[in-house]
């Protein structure tokens, strides 16, 4: 069984790893194939896999269902989307995953956490419709220091929530004889400086737009929060790889 946390910052993971429980495990840091989920899916799953992909992330059915890569893709959001939170709770992902585990299927389990919106009680919420709440939260954290500090706190709470649910699923998986690996599709930037090269895609056609886009970051007014697909650097590629043993 492969468990995928969505947008998991490696350092934050190291702070919370004890929440996985007292399992024997081997932890290494590895480099992901991409900085965002859509590109990660395209680069990672290129050949047919005999596995059921249980996912809360809508990119999975959108990009993989028509390719016939997986034995089956179960989109948990189609039934268990939480309109109030603007996300899918990990408990519902576990419930669906367990159904396939009881049948002995190879399973990939993709939570939507620690990616926002946040499960915890936080004032940092999106103003947009629920399906766009995550984007609004990122914009607030990028532009405002107070929102950025709250983002980091709520993000770590979301990670703790995901790990506690992963622990419950791992316990059941080990009892059923599964080999378990936990990783993430990509990392998450929690408020860092944006070098000019991050915006170089604007250089050739829109040099003035490049300067306008970079200026707020260059003077410290903005900081990068999230996982932009065009990010140039390894900060978004480092993710945990945890092999769990009974």
Secondary structure, DSSP 4 states (H G I P E B T S, - for coil): -EEEEES--HHHHHHHGGGG-S-EEEEEEEE-S-SSHHHHHHHH--S-EEEEEEES-HHHHHHHGGGT-EEEEEETHHHHEETTTTEE-HHHHHHHHHHHHTTT--EEEEEEEESSSPSSS-S---SS-GGGHHHHHHHHHHH-HHHHHHHHHHHHHHHHHHHHHHHHHHHHHHHTT--EEEEESS--EEEE---GGGGGGGTTT-HHHHHHHHHHHHTTS--EEE--TT--SGGGTEEEEEEEE-
